[in-house]
Amino acid sequence: MFKNGVECISKVLVAQDVVQLPEHQSAKSFNGETSSLPDKSDITAHTAEVLQLVERAQVPKGGWVGGESWFGSVATEFYKHFEVHSSWVIKQNQSWFPKKALLKVLKA
């Protein structure tokens, strides 16, 4: 499987990574580092894959990246590692998502 990074306006492929066996993926950069999440859990393979794509794409400081919810856990890591902003579509994941607080705001 390939993970791709595409610049949306020009539709130019800016980075690509071949997803390998788990033991090979775990040897790549960022995997297993301490995350920025409140529980300080380790950065997992899927988060590391996206960080590697942003690194390879050479997104400039202050730049922006976006994606779908499978990669939503990387949002805090982009700024920590690259000073890059991000937005993510969240579908079903409720970990660290302030659903109760947002519902109260909506009801107010």
Buried (B, 14 or more C-beta within 10 A) or exposed (E): EEBEBBEEEEEEEBBEBEEEEEEEBEEBEBBBBEBBBEEEEEBBBBBBBBBBBBBEBEBEEEBEBEBEEBBBBBBBBBEEBBEBBBEBEEEEEEEEEEEEEEEEEEEE
